[in-house]
Amino acid sequence: MIEHTEDLAAEMLADEVTGRKPGTLPPHQTVFTIGDLSREFDTTLRALRFYEDKGLLNPRRDGMTRLYSRRDRARLKLILMGKKVGFPLSDIKAMLDLYDLKDGQVTQLRVSLNRFREQVAKLEAQKSEIEIAIRELSRTCDIVEGMLKEKTTKQG
């Protein structure tokens, strides 16, 4: 019962963070195959096995079949969201591993909030650099376009 409650808590957190509408999963479905998760999250089987090798997911085995829990599914949502916003897998793993401390998620939430704020600052700095690069490149395009127009006018 405790594990099921923790699975649901992990899923609710993942839904909240990723903006996915809660309750979109049948409440009775508690086990997922690698194919289920691959299709749902549009990721490759190889990526899922890689996340398992790195300790990010921990499916149980039934022979050769990997069986993922709701908790694994929620962790996968968070892994993919973390990758999307630029976190390295090592940081994602560290934040997810904090969930296992059983302190009511207080530590995980504090550490994650701090890392999220740091990542927002990093992304904003990158955005600023990209905006500068776009302005410079656009200006260069205008100059080259003017040079090209001048050359074709003289030749024509």
N, CA, C and O atoms as a GROMACS GRO file, in nm:
protein
  624
    1MET      N    1   0.082  -0.120   0.000
    1MET     CA    2   0.000   0.000   0.000
    1MET      C    3   0.087   0.126   0.000
    1MET      O    4   0.058   0.222  -0.072
    2ILE      N    5   0.194   0.127   0.081
    2ILE     CA    6   0.282   0.244   0.086
    2ILE      C    7   0.346   0.266  -0.050
    2ILE      O    8   0.354   0.380  -0.097
    3GLU      N    9   0.393   0.158  -0.114
    3GLU     CA   10   0.456   0.173  -0.245
    3GLU      C   11   0.356   0.230  -0.346
    3GLU      O   12   0.392   0.316  -0.426
    4HIS      N   13   0.231   0.183  -0.343
    4HIS     CA   14   0.128   0.234  -0.434
    4HIS      C   15   0.104   0.383  -0.408
    4HIS      O   16   0.088   0.460  -0.503
    5THR      N   17   0.101   0.424  -0.281
    5THR     CA   18   0.083   0.565  -0.246
    5THR      C   19   0.201   0.648  -0.297
    5THR      O   20   0.182   0.758  -0.348
    6GLU      N   21   0.322   0.594  -0.284
    6GLU     CA   22   0.441   0.665  -0.334
    6GLU      C   23   0.438   0.674  -0.486
    6GLU      O   24   0.476   0.776  -0.542
    7ASP      N   25   0.392   0.567  -0.553
    7ASP     CA   26   0.379   0.570  -0.698
    7ASP      C   27   0.282   0.680  -0.741
    7ASP      O   28   0.310   0.756  -0.834
    8LEU      N   29   0.170   0.689  -0.672
    8LEU     CA   30   0.070   0.791  -0.706
    8LEU      C   31   0.125   0.931  -0.678
    8LEU      O   32   0.100   1.023  -0.756
    9ALA      N   33   0.198   0.947  -0.568
    9ALA     CA   34   0.257   1.078  -0.537
    9ALA      C   35   0.358   1.117  -0.645
    9ALA      O   36   0.361   1.232  -0.688
   10ALA      N   37   0.441   1.022  -0.688
   10ALA     CA   38   0.538   1.050  -0.793
   10ALA      C   39   0.467   1.088  -0.923
   10ALA      O   40   0.509   1.179  -0.993
   11GLU      N   41   0.360   1.016  -0.953
   11GLU     CA   42   0.285   1.045  -1.075
   11GLU      C   43   0.220   1.182  -1.068
   11GLU      O   44   0.220   1.256  -1.167
   12MET      N   45   0.165   1.217  -0.953
   12MET     CA   46   0.101   1.349  -0.938
   12MET      C   47   0.204   1.460  -0.954
   12MET      O   48   0.177   1.561  -1.020
   13LEU      N   49   0.323   1.443  -0.895
   13LEU     CA   50   0.429   1.542  -0.910
   13LEU      C   51   0.468   1.555  -1.057
   13LEU      O   52   0.482   1.666  -1.108
   14ALA      N   53   0.485   1.442  -1.123
   14ALA     CA   54   0.523   1.446  -1.265
   14ALA      C   55   0.415   1.513  -1.348
   14ALA      O   56   0.446   1.592  -1.438
   15ASP      N   57   0.289   1.483  -1.320
   15ASP     CA   58   0.179   1.548  -1.393
   15ASP      C   59   0.182   1.699  -1.372
   15ASP      O   60   0.166   1.776  -1.467
   16GLU      N   61   0.204   1.740  -1.248
   16GLU     CA   62   0.205   1.882  -1.215
   16GLU      C   63   0.320   1.953  -1.287
   16GLU      O   64   0.301   2.059  -1.345
   17VAL      N   65   0.438   1.893  -1.283
   17VAL     CA   66   0.556   1.955  -1.342
   17VAL      C   67   0.548   1.959  -1.494
   17VAL      O   68   0.588   2.058  -1.556
   18THR      N   69   0.497   1.852  -1.555
   18THR     CA   70   0.495   1.846  -1.701
   18THR      C   71   0.370   1.906  -1.761
   18THR      O   72   0.359   1.918  -1.883
   19GLY      N   73   0.273   1.944  -1.676
   19GLY     CA   74   0.151   2.005  -1.726
   19GLY      C   75   0.054   1.905  -1.785
   19GLY      O   76  -0.042   1.942  -1.852
   20ARG      N   77   0.079   1.779  -1.761
   20ARG     CA   78  -0.011   1.676  -1.813
   20ARG      C   79  -0.136   1.672  -1.726
   20ARG      O   80  -0.129   1.684  -1.604
   21LYS      N   81  -0.249   1.656  -1.790
   21LYS     CA   82  -0.376   1.652  -1.718
   21LYS      C   83  -0.380   1.527  -1.630
   21LYS      O   84  -0.368   1.416  -1.681
   22PRO      N   85  -0.398   1.543  -1.499
   22PRO     CA   86  -0.404   1.426  -1.411
   22PRO      C   87  -0.521   1.336  -1.448
   22PRO      O   88  -0.622   1.380  -1.502
   23GLY      N   89  -0.504   1.209  -1.416
   23GLY     CA   90  -0.613   1.115  -1.437
   23GLY      C   91  -0.629   1.069  -1.581
   23GLY      O   92  -0.731   1.011  -1.615
   24THR      N   93  -0.529   1.094  -1.666
   24THR     CA   94  -0.541   1.051  -1.805
   24THR      C   95  -0.504   0.904  -1.820
   24THR      O   96  -0.519   0.847  -1.929
   25LEU      N   97  -0.459   0.845  -1.715
   25LEU     CA   98  -0.421   0.705  -1.715
   25LEU      C   99  -0.532   0.626  -1.648
   25LEU      O  100  -0.586   0.669  -1.546
   26PRO      N  101  -0.566   0.511  -1.702
   26PRO     CA  102  -0.665   0.430  -1.632
   26PRO      C  103  -0.616   0.401  -1.490
   26PRO      O  104  -0.503   0.358  -1.472
   27PRO      N  105  -0.700   0.424  -1.388
   27PRO     CA  106  -0.654   0.409  -1.249
   27PRO      C  107  -0.612   0.267  -1.216
   27PRO      O  108  -0.534   0.246  -1.123
   28HIS      N  109  -0.662   0.170  -1.291
   28HIS     CA  110  -0.628   0.031  -1.262
   28HIS      C  111  -0.495  -0.010  -1.324
   28HIS      O  112  -0.438  -0.112  -1.284
   29GLN      N  113  -0.444   0.066  -1.420
   29GLN     CA  114  -0.319   0.028  -1.486
   29GLN      C  115  -0.201   0.066  -1.398
   29GLN      O  116  -0.175   0.184  -1.374
   30THR      N  117  -0.131  -0.035  -1.352
   30THR     CA  118  -0.017  -0.010  -1.263
   30THR      C  119   0.113  -0.063  -1.320
   30THR      O  120   0.220  -0.036  -1.266
   31VAL      N  121   0.105  -0.138  -1.429
   31VAL     CA  122   0.224  -0.197  -1.490
   31VAL      C  123   0.226  -0.163  -1.638
   31VAL      O  124   0.123  -0.166  -1.706
   32PHE      N  125   0.344  -0.129  -1.686
   32PHE     CA  126   0.362  -0.088  -1.826
   32PHE      C  127   0.480  -0.164  -1.884
   32PHE      O  128   0.579  -0.187  -1.816
   33THR      N  129   0.469  -0.201  -2.010
   33THR     CA  130   0.582  -0.263  -2.078
   33THR      C  131   0.670  -0.155  -2.137
   33THR      O  132   0.633  -0.038  -2.141
   34ILE      N  133   0.786  -0.194  -2.182
   34ILE     CA  134   0.877  -0.099  -2.245
   34ILE      C  135   0.812  -0.040  -2.371
   34ILE      O  136   0.830   0.077  -2.402
   35GLY      N  137   0.736  -0.123  -2.442
   35GLY     CA  138   0.665  -0.074  -2.561
   35GLY      C  139   0.558   0.028  -2.527
   35GLY      O  140   0.540   0.126  -2.599
   36ASP      N  141   0.486   0.005  -2.415
   36ASP     CA  142   0.384   0.101  -2.371
   36ASP      C  143   0.446   0.239  -2.350
   36ASP      O  144   0.396   0.340  -2.400
   37LEU      N  145   0.556   0.242  -2.274
   37LEU     CA  146   0.620   0.371  -2.242
   37LEU      C  147   0.683   0.433  -2.366
   37LEU      O  148   0.680   0.555  -2.384
   38SER      N  149   0.740   0.349  -2.451
   38SER     CA  150   0.802   0.400  -2.574
   38SER      C  151   0.697   0.471  -2.661
   38SER      O  152   0.722   0.579  -2.713
   39ARG      N  153   0.582   0.408  -2.675
   39ARG     CA  154   0.476   0.469  -2.757
   39ARG      C  155   0.419   0.594  -2.690
   39ARG      O  156   0.402   0.697  -2.754
   40GLU      N  157   0.391   0.584  -2.561
   40GLU     CA  158   0.328   0.697  -2.491
   40GLU      C  159   0.416   0.821  -2.493
   40GLU      O  160   0.366   0.933  -2.511
   41PHE      N  161   0.546   0.803  -2.474
   41PHE     CA  162   0.636   0.918  -2.463
   41PHE      C  163   0.720   0.941  -2.588
   41PHE      O  164   0.810   1.025  -2.588
   42ASP      N  165   0.689   0.867  -2.694
   42ASP     CA  166   0.758   0.884  -2.822
   42ASP      C  167   0.909   0.882  -2.804
   42ASP      O  168   0.981   0.971  -2.849
   43THR      N  169   0.954   0.778  -2.737
   43THR     CA  170   1.097   0.761  -2.715
   43THR      C  171   1.135   0.620  -2.759
   43THR      O  172   1.049   0.533  -2.774
   44THR      N  173   1.261   0.598  -2.779
   44THR     CA  174   1.304   0.468  -2.831
   44THR      C  175   1.322   0.367  -2.718
   44THR      O  176   1.341   0.402  -2.602
   45LEU      N  177   1.314   0.240  -2.755
   45LEU     CA  178   1.340   0.132  -2.659
   45LEU      C  179   1.484   0.144  -2.609
   45LEU      O  180   1.512   0.119  -2.492
   46ARG      N  181   1.572   0.182  -2.698
   46ARG     CA  182   1.713   0.197  -2.661
   46ARG      C  183   1.730   0.304  -2.554
   46ARG      O  184   1.808   0.286  -2.460
   47ALA      N  185   1.656   0.416  -2.566
   47ALA     CA  186   1.665   0.522  -2.466
   47ALA      C  187   1.615   0.472  -2.330
   47ALA      O  188   1.675   0.502  -2.227
   48LEU      N  189   1.507   0.398  -2.331
   48LEU     CA  190   1.454   0.345  -2.205
   48LEU      C  191   1.553   0.249  -2.139
   48LEU      O  192   1.573   0.253  -2.018
   49ARG      N  193   1.615   0.164  -2.219
   49ARG     CA  194   1.716   0.073  -2.164
   49ARG      C  195   1.837   0.152  -2.113
   49ARG      O  196   1.896   0.115  -2.012
   50PHE      N  197   1.873   0.259  -2.183
   50PHE     CA  198   1.983   0.345  -2.140
   50PHE      C  199   1.952   0.407  -2.004
   50PHE      O  200   2.037   0.408  -1.915
   51TYR      N  201   1.830   0.460  -1.987
   51TYR     CA  202   1.791   0.518  -1.859
   51TYR      C  203   1.795   0.413  -1.748
   51TYR      O  204   1.830   0.443  -1.634
   52GLU      N  205   1.760   0.291  -1.783
   52GLU     CA  206   1.769   0.182  -1.685
   52GLU      C  207   1.915   0.156  -1.649
   52GLU      O  208   1.949   0.141  -1.532
   53ASP      N  209   2.002   0.150  -1.750
   53ASP     CA  210   2.145   0.126  -1.725
   53ASP      C  211   2.206   0.234  -1.637
   53ASP      O  212   2.296   0.207  -1.558
   54LYS      N  213   2.157   0.357  -1.651
   54LYS     CA  214   2.209   0.469  -1.572
   54LYS      C  215   2.144   0.479  -1.434
   54LYS      O  216   2.177   0.568  -1.356
   55GLY      N  217   2.050   0.388  -1.404
   55GLY     CA  218   1.987   0.387  -1.272
   55GLY      C  219   1.873   0.486  -1.257
   55GLY      O  220   1.829   0.514  -1.146
   56LEU      N  221   1.825   0.540  -1.368
   56LEU     CA  222   1.715   0.636  -1.363
   56LEU      C  223   1.579   0.567  -1.354
   56LEU      O  224   1.485   0.620  -1.295
   57LEU      N  225   1.570   0.450  -1.414
   57LEU     CA  226   1.448   0.370  -1.410
   57LEU      C  227   1.486   0.233  -1.355
   57LEU      O  228   1.598   0.186  -1.372
   58ASN      N  229   1.390   0.169  -1.288
   58ASN     CA  230   1.418   0.041  -1.227
   58ASN      C  231   1.300  -0.056  -1.247
   58ASN      O  232   1.229  -0.088  -1.152
   59PRO      N  233   1.281  -0.101  -1.372
   59PRO     CA  234   1.170  -0.194  -1.394
   59PRO      C  235   1.199  -0.329  -1.330
   59PRO      O  236   1.314  -0.370  -1.317
   60ARG      N  237   1.092  -0.398  -1.292
   60ARG     CA  238   1.112  -0.535  -1.246
   60ARG      C  239   1.111  -0.623  -1.370
   60ARG      O  240   1.071  -0.580  -1.478
   61ARG      N  241   1.155  -0.745  -1.354
   61ARG     CA  242   1.165  -0.836  -1.468
   61ARG      C  243   1.070  -0.954  -1.449
   61ARG      O  244   1.053  -1.006  -1.338
   62ASP      N  245   1.010  -0.993  -1.559
   62ASP     CA  246   0.933  -1.117  -1.566
   62ASP      C  247   0.994  -1.192  -1.683
   62ASP      O  248   0.950  -1.177  -1.797
   63GLY      N  249   1.093  -1.273  -1.654
   63GLY     CA  250   1.171  -1.336  -1.761
   63GLY      C  251   1.252  -1.230  -1.830
   63GLY      O  252   1.332  -1.161  -1.767
   64MET      N  253   1.231  -1.216  -1.960
   64MET     CA  254   1.304  -1.114  -2.038
   64MET      C  255   1.224  -0.984  -2.049
   64MET      O  256   1.274  -0.886  -2.104
   65THR      N  257   1.103  -0.983  -1.997
   65THR     CA  258   1.015  -0.867  -2.011
   65THR      C  259   1.038  -0.768  -1.898
   65THR      O  260   1.039  -0.804  -1.781
   66ARG      N  261   1.058  -0.642  -1.936
   66ARG     CA  262   1.069  -0.534  -1.838
   66ARG      C  263   0.929  -0.487  -1.805
   66ARG      O  264   0.848  -0.460  -1.894
   67LEU      N  265   0.900  -0.476  -1.676
   67LEU     CA  266   0.770  -0.428  -1.632
   67LEU      C  267   0.792  -0.302  -1.548
   67LEU      O  268   0.855  -0.306  -1.442
   68TYR      N  269   0.738  -0.192  -1.598
   68TYR     CA  270   0.757  -0.062  -1.534
   68TYR      C  271   0.636  -0.029  -1.448
   68TYR      O  272   0.522  -0.057  -1.486
   69SER      N  273   0.661   0.030  -1.332
   69SER     CA  274   0.554   0.071  -1.241
   69SER      C  275   0.508   0.213  -1.275
   69SER      O  276   0.566   0.281  -1.360
   70ARG      N  277   0.402   0.255  -1.207
   70ARG     CA  278   0.357   0.394  -1.223
   70ARG      C  279   0.470   0.489  -1.182
   70ARG      O  280   0.488   0.595  -1.241
   71ARG      N  281   0.544   0.450  -1.080
   71ARG     CA  282   0.657   0.532  -1.034
   71ARG      C  283   0.762   0.546  -1.145
   71ARG      O  284   0.813   0.655  -1.169
   72ASP      N  285   0.796   0.435  -1.212
   72ASP     CA  286   0.890   0.441  -1.323
   72ASP      C  287   0.838   0.532  -1.433
   72ASP      O  288   0.912   0.611  -1.492
   73ARG      N  289   0.708   0.522  -1.459
   73ARG     CA  290   0.645   0.605  -1.562
   73ARG      C  291   0.655   0.753  -1.524
   73ARG      O  292   0.685   0.838  -1.608
   74ALA      N  293   0.629   0.782  -1.397
   74ALA     CA  294   0.638   0.921  -1.350
   74ALA      C  295   0.782   0.970  -1.359
   74ALA      O  296   0.807   1.083  -1.399
   75ARG      N  297   0.877   0.884  -1.322
   75ARG     CA  298   1.018   0.921  -1.331
   75ARG      C  299   1.056   0.948  -1.476
   75ARG      O  300   1.132   1.041  -1.504
   76LEU      N  301   1.004   0.867  -1.569
   76LEU     CA  302   1.034   0.889  -1.710
   76LEU      C  303   0.982   1.025  -1.755
   76LEU      O  304   1.051   1.095  -1.829
   77LYS      N  305   0.863   1.062  -1.712
   77LYS     CA  306   0.810   1.196  -1.745
   77LYS      C  307   0.906   1.304  -1.699
   77LYS      O  308   0.935   1.398  -1.773
   78LEU      N  309   0.955   1.290  -1.576
   78LEU     CA  310   1.046   1.391  -1.520
   78LEU      C  311   1.182   1.389  -1.590
   78LEU      O  312   1.243   1.494  -1.610
   79ILE      N  313   1.229   1.271  -1.627
   79ILE     CA  314   1.356   1.261  -1.701
   79ILE      C  315   1.344   1.336  -1.833
   79ILE      O  316   1.432   1.416  -1.868
   80LEU      N  317   1.237   1.311  -1.906
   80LEU     CA  318   1.219   1.374  -2.036
   80LEU      C  319   1.200   1.525  -2.024
   80LEU      O  320   1.250   1.601  -2.107
   81MET      N  321   1.128   1.568  -1.921
   81MET     CA  322   1.112   1.711  -1.897
   81MET      C  323   1.247   1.773  -1.863
   81MET      O  324   1.281   1.880  -1.914
   82GLY      N  325   1.324   1.707  -1.777
   82GLY     CA  326   1.456   1.758  -1.740
   82GLY      C  327   1.548   1.771  -1.859
   82GLY      O  328   1.619   1.870  -1.873
   83LYS      N  329   1.547   1.670  -1.946
   83LYS     CA  330   1.629   1.676  -2.067
   83LYS      C  331   1.585   1.791  -2.156
   83LYS      O  332   1.668   1.862  -2.213
   84LYS      N  333   1.454   1.809  -2.166
   84LYS     CA  334   1.399   1.913  -2.254
   84LYS      C  335   1.445   2.052  -2.211
   84LYS      O  336   1.466   2.139  -2.296
   85VAL      N  337   1.461   2.074  -2.082
   85VAL     CA  338   1.503   2.206  -2.034
   85VAL      C  339   1.653   2.214  -2.009
   85VAL      O  340   1.702   2.312  -1.951
   86GLY      N  341   1.727   2.112  -2.052
   86GLY     CA  342   1.872   2.122  -2.054
   86GLY      C  343   1.949   2.064  -1.937
   86GLY      O  344   2.069   2.088  -1.925
   87PHE      N  345   1.883   1.990  -1.848
   87PHE     CA  346   1.956   1.929  -1.738
   87PHE      C  347   2.034   1.808  -1.787
   87PHE      O  348   1.983   1.729  -1.866
   88PRO      N  349   2.159   1.793  -1.741
   88PRO     CA  350   2.231   1.669  -1.772
   88PRO      C  351   2.168   1.554  -1.694
   88PRO      O  352   2.108   1.574  -1.588
   89LEU      N  353   2.182   1.432  -1.746
   89LEU     CA  354   2.122   1.316  -1.680
   89LEU      C  355   2.173   1.298  -1.537
   89LEU      O  356   2.098   1.252  -1.450
   90SER      N  357   2.297   1.335  -1.512
   90SER     CA  358   2.350   1.321  -1.375
   90SER      C  359   2.272   1.409  -1.277
   90SER      O  360   2.246   1.367  -1.164
   91ASP      N  361   2.236   1.531  -1.318
   91ASP     CA  362   2.155   1.618  -1.232
   91ASP      C  363   2.014   1.564  -1.216
   91ASP      O  364   1.957   1.568  -1.106
   92ILE      N  365   1.958   1.512  -1.324
   92ILE     CA  366   1.823   1.455  -1.317
   92ILE      C  367   1.823   1.338  -1.220
   92ILE      O  368   1.733   1.325  -1.137
   93LYS      N  369   1.923   1.252  -1.232
   93LYS     CA  370   1.932   1.135  -1.142
   93LYS      C  371   1.945   1.179  -0.997
   93LYS      O  372   1.879   1.123  -0.909
   94ALA      N  373   2.028   1.279  -0.972
   94ALA     CA  374   2.047   1.327  -0.835
   94ALA      C  375   1.916   1.379  -0.776
   94ALA      O  376   1.884   1.352  -0.661
   95MET      N  377   1.840   1.453  -0.856
   95MET     CA  378   1.712   1.506  -0.806
   95MET      C  379   1.612   1.393  -0.784
   95MET      O  380   1.540   1.393  -0.685
   96LEU      N  381   1.607   1.298  -0.877
   96LEU     CA  382   1.514   1.186  -0.862
   96LEU      C  383   1.551   1.098  -0.742
   96LEU      O  384   1.464   1.048  -0.672
   97ASP      N  385   1.680   1.080  -0.720
   97ASP     CA  386   1.725   0.996  -0.608
   97ASP      C  387   1.688   1.058  -0.474
   97ASP      O  388   1.670   0.985  -0.376
   98LEU      N  389   1.676   1.189  -0.468
   98LEU     CA  390   1.636   1.254  -0.344
   98LEU      C  391   1.494   1.212  -0.303
   98LEU      O  392   1.459   1.216  -0.185
   99TYR      N  393   1.416   1.174  -0.402
   99TYR     CA  394   1.279   1.129  -0.375
   99TYR      C  395   1.277   1.007  -0.283
   99TYR      O  396   1.181   0.986  -0.209
  100ASP      N  397   1.383   0.928  -0.288
  100ASP     CA  398   1.391   0.806  -0.209
  100ASP      C  399   1.426   0.830  -0.063
  100ASP      O  400   1.433   0.735   0.014
  101LEU      N  401   1.449   0.954  -0.023
  101LEU     CA  402   1.485   0.984   0.116
  101LEU      C  403   1.370   0.965   0.213
  101LEU      O  404   1.393   0.955   0.334
  102LYS      N  405   1.249   0.961   0.164
  102LYS     CA  406   1.130   0.939   0.248
  102LYS      C  407   1.111   1.049   0.352
  102LYS      O  408   1.064   1.020   0.463
  103ASP      N  409   1.146   1.171   0.320
  103ASP     CA  410   1.127   1.281   0.415
  103ASP      C  411   1.007   1.367   0.378
  103ASP      O  412   1.002   1.486   0.408
  104GLY      N  413   0.912   1.305   0.312
  104GLY     CA  414   0.794   1.380   0.269
  104GLY      C  415   0.823   1.470   0.151
  104GLY      O  416   0.749   1.565   0.125
  105GLN      N  417   0.930   1.442   0.080
  105GLN     CA  418   0.973   1.514  -0.040
  105GLN      C  419   1.024   1.655  -0.012
  105GLN      O  420   1.051   1.729  -0.107
  106VAL      N  421   1.038   1.694   0.113
  106VAL     CA  422   1.083   1.830   0.143
  106VAL      C  423   1.223   1.854   0.087
  106VAL      O  424   1.247   1.956   0.023
  107THR      N  425   1.314   1.760   0.110
  107THR     CA  426   1.451   1.777   0.059
  107THR      C  427   1.450   1.782  -0.093
  107THR      O  428   1.514   1.869  -0.153
  108GLN      N  429   1.378   1.690  -0.155
  108GLN     CA  430   1.373   1.687  -0.301
  108GLN      C  431   1.319   1.818  -0.356
  108GLN      O  432   1.372   1.873  -0.452
  109LEU      N  433   1.213   1.866  -0.295
  109LEU     CA  434   1.152   1.989  -0.346
  109LEU      C  435   1.245   2.108  -0.329
  109LEU      O  436   1.255   2.192  -0.419
  110ARG      N  437   1.314   2.117  -0.216
  110ARG     CA  438   1.407   2.230  -0.193
  110ARG      C  439   1.524   2.226  -0.292
  110ARG      O  440   1.557   2.326  -0.355
  111VAL      N  441   1.585   2.109  -0.303
  111VAL     CA  442   1.700   2.096  -0.394
  111VAL      C  443   1.656   2.119  -0.538
  111VAL      O  444   1.723   2.189  -0.614
  112SER      N  445   1.543   2.060  -0.574
  112SER     CA  446   1.494   2.077  -0.711
  112SER      C  447   1.462   2.222  -0.741
  112SER      O  448   1.497   2.272  -0.848
  113LEU      N  449   1.397   2.290  -0.649
  113LEU     CA  450   1.364   2.431  -0.670
  113LEU      C  451   1.492   2.513  -0.693
  113LEU      O  452   1.496   2.597  -0.782
  114ASN      N  453   1.593   2.487  -0.614
  114ASN     CA  454   1.720   2.559  -0.629
  114ASN      C  455   1.781   2.530  -0.767
  114ASN      O  456   1.827   2.622  -0.836
  115ARG      N  457   1.782   2.404  -0.806
  115ARG     CA  458   1.840   2.367  -0.936
  115ARG      C  459   1.756   2.423  -1.051
  115ARG      O  460   1.811   2.465  -1.153
  116PHE      N  461   1.624   2.424  -1.034
  116PHE     CA  462   1.537   2.480  -1.138
  116PHE      C  463   1.566   2.628  -1.156
  116PHE      O  464   1.576   2.677  -1.269
  117ARG      N  465   1.580   2.700  -1.046
  117ARG     CA  466   1.609   2.844  -1.054
  117ARG      C  467   1.744   2.868  -1.121
  117ARG      O  468   1.758   2.960  -1.202
  118GLU      N  469   1.843   2.785  -1.088
  118GLU     CA  470   1.974   2.798  -1.151
  118GLU      C  471   1.963   2.772  -1.301
  118GLU      O  472   2.026   2.841  -1.381
  119GLN      N  473   1.882   2.672  -1.340
  119GLN     CA  474   1.866   2.639  -1.482
  119GLN      C  475   1.793   2.750  -1.555
  119GLN      O  476   1.827   2.781  -1.669
  120VAL      N  477   1.693   2.810  -1.491
  120VAL     CA  478   1.622   2.923  -1.553
  120VAL      C  479   1.721   3.036  -1.580
  120VAL      O  480   1.720   3.095  -1.688
  121ALA      N  481   1.806   3.067  -1.483
  121ALA     CA  482   1.906   3.173  -1.501
  121ALA      C  483   2.001   3.139  -1.616
  121ALA      O  484   2.035   3.225  -1.697
  122LYS      N  485   2.043   3.013  -1.622
  122LYS     CA  486   2.133   2.969  -1.729
  122LYS      C  487   2.065   2.982  -1.865
  122LYS      O  488   2.125   3.030  -1.961
  123LEU      N  489   1.939   2.939  -1.874
  123LEU     CA  490   1.865   2.947  -2.000
  123LEU      C  491   1.840   3.092  -2.041
  123LEU      O  492   1.846   3.125  -2.160
  124GLU      N  493   1.813   3.178  -1.943
  124GLU     CA  494   1.794   3.321  -1.975
  124GLU      C  495   1.922   3.382  -2.029
  124GLU      O  496   1.917   3.463  -2.122
  125ALA      N  497   2.037   3.343  -1.973
  125ALA     CA  498   2.165   3.392  -2.023
  125ALA      C  499   2.188   3.343  -2.166
  125ALA      O  500   2.232   3.419  -2.252
  126GLN      N  501   2.157   3.216  -2.190
  126GLN     CA  502   2.171   3.161  -2.325
  126GLN      C  503   2.077   3.231  -2.422
  126GLN      O  504   2.114   3.260  -2.536
  127LYS      N  505   1.956   3.259  -2.376
  127LYS     CA  506   1.858   3.329  -2.461
  127LYS      C  507   1.913   3.466  -2.501
  127LYS      O  508   1.901   3.506  -2.616
  128SER      N  509   1.971   3.536  -2.406
  128SER     CA  510   2.028   3.668  -2.433
  128SER      C  511   2.141   3.658  -2.535
  128SER      O  512   2.149   3.738  -2.629
  129GLU      N  513   2.227   3.558  -2.516
  129GLU     CA  514   2.337   3.538  -2.610
  129GLU      C  515   2.284   3.503  -2.750
  129GLU      O  516   2.338   3.549  -2.850
  130ILE      N  517   2.180   3.422  -2.756
  130ILE     CA  518   2.121   3.384  -2.884
  130ILE      C  519   2.058   3.505  -2.951
  130ILE      O  520   2.072   3.522  -3.073
  131GLU      N  521   1.989   3.589  -2.874
  131GLU     CA  522   1.928   3.709  -2.932
  131GLU      C  523   2.034   3.802  -2.990
  131GLU      O  524   2.013   3.860  -3.096
  132ILE      N  525   2.147   3.816  -2.922
  132ILE     CA  526   2.258   3.898  -2.973
  132ILE      C  527   2.311   3.837  -3.102
  132ILE      O  528   2.334   3.908  -3.200
  133ALA      N  529   2.332   3.705  -3.102
  133ALA     CA  530   2.384   3.637  -3.221
  133ALA      C  531   2.288   3.652  -3.339
  133ALA      O  532   2.332   3.672  -3.452
  134ILE      N  533   2.158   3.644  -3.312
  134ILE     CA  534   2.058   3.659  -3.420
  134ILE      C  535   2.064   3.801  -3.477
  134ILE      O  536   2.060   3.818  -3.599
  135ARG      N  537   2.074   3.902  -3.391
  135ARG     CA  538   2.082   4.041  -3.440
  135ARG      C  539   2.208   4.060  -3.524
  135ARG      O  540   2.203   4.121  -3.631
  136GLU      N  541   2.321   4.007  -3.476
  136GLU     CA  542   2.446   4.022  -3.551
  136GLU      C  543   2.440   3.949  -3.684
  136GLU      O  544   2.484   4.002  -3.787
  137LEU      N  545   2.386   3.830  -3.684
  137LEU     CA  546   2.376   3.753  -3.807
  137LEU      C  547   2.278   3.817  -3.904
  137LEU      O  548   2.302   3.819  -4.025
  138SER      N  549   2.167   3.869  -3.853
  138SER     CA  550   2.070   3.939  -3.938
  138SER      C  551   2.134   4.062  -4.002
  138SER      O  552   2.114   4.088  -4.121
  139ARG      N  553   2.210   4.138  -3.923
  139ARG     CA  554   2.279   4.255  -3.976
  139ARG      C  555   2.378   4.213  -4.084
  139ARG      O  556   2.390   4.279  -4.187
  140THR      N  557   2.450   4.103  -4.062
  140THR     CA  558   2.545   4.053  -4.160
  140THR      C  559   2.472   4.010  -4.287
  140THR      O  560   2.520   4.034  -4.398
  141CYS      N  561   2.356   3.947  -4.272
  141CYS     CA  562   2.275   3.909  -4.389
  141CYS      C  563   2.238   4.032  -4.470
  141CYS      O  564   2.246   4.031  -4.593
  142ASP      N  565   2.196   4.138  -4.401
  142ASP     CA  566   2.160   4.262  -4.470
  142ASP      C  567   2.278   4.318  -4.547
  142ASP      O  568   2.263   4.363  -4.661
  143ILE      N  569   2.395   4.317  -4.486
  143ILE     CA  570   2.516   4.368  -4.552
  143ILE      C  571   2.549   4.285  -4.675
  143ILE      O  572   2.575   4.339  -4.782
  144VAL      N  573   2.549   4.153  -4.660
  144VAL     CA  574   2.582   4.063  -4.771
  144VAL      C  575   2.477   4.075  -4.882
  144VAL      O  576   2.511   4.073  -5.000
  145GLU      N  577   2.352   4.088  -4.844
  145GLU     CA  578   2.245   4.104  -4.942
  145GLU      C  579   2.266   4.234  -5.021
  145GLU      O  580   2.248   4.237  -5.143
  146GLY      N  581   2.305   4.340  -4.951
  146GLY     CA  582   2.333   4.467  -5.018
  146GLY      C  583   2.451   4.455  -5.112
  146GLY      O  584   2.448   4.507  -5.224
  147MET      N  585   2.557   4.385  -5.068
  147MET     CA  586   2.674   4.364  -5.153
  147MET      C  587   2.636   4.283  -5.277
  147MET      O  588   2.680   4.313  -5.388
  148LEU      N  589   2.555   4.180  -5.258
  148LEU     CA  590   2.512   4.095  -5.369
  148LEU      C  591   2.428   4.175  -5.468
  148LEU      O  592   2.443   4.161  -5.590
  149LYS      N  593   2.339   4.257  -5.416
  149LYS     CA  594   2.254   4.341  -5.502
  149LYS      C  595   2.339   4.436  -5.584
  149LYS      O  596   2.316   4.457  -5.703
  150GLU      N  597   2.439   4.494  -5.517
  150GLU     CA  598   2.529   4.589  -5.586
  150GLU      C  599   2.605   4.518  -5.696
  150GLU      O  600   2.620   4.572  -5.806
  151LYS      N  601   2.655   4.397  -5.669
  151LYS     CA  602   2.732   4.322  -5.768
  151LYS      C  603   2.646   4.280  -5.888
  151LYS      O  604   2.689   4.287  -6.002
  152THR      N  605   2.524   4.236  -5.858
  152THR     CA  606   2.437   4.191  -5.969
  152THR      C  607   2.388   4.309  -6.051
  152THR      O  608   2.364   4.294  -6.171
  153THR      N  609   2.372   4.428  -5.990
  153THR     CA  610   2.329   4.548  -6.062
  153THR      C  611   2.442   4.592  -6.158
  153THR      O  612   2.415   4.629  -6.272
  154LYS      N  613   2.566   4.587  -6.111
  154LYS     CA  614   2.680   4.628  -6.194
  154LYS      C  615   2.699   4.532  -6.311
  154LYS      O  616   2.739   4.573  -6.420
  155GLN      N  617   2.670   4.403  -6.288
  155GLN     CA  618   2.689   4.302  -6.395
  155GLN      C  619   2.573   4.302  -6.492
  155GLN      O  620   2.590   4.266  -6.609
  156GLY      N  621   2.456   4.343  -6.446
  156GLY     CA  622   2.336   4.333  -6.529
  156GLY      C  623   2.318   4.448  -6.617
  156GLY      O  624   2.220   4.453  -6.692
   0.00000   0.00000   0.00000
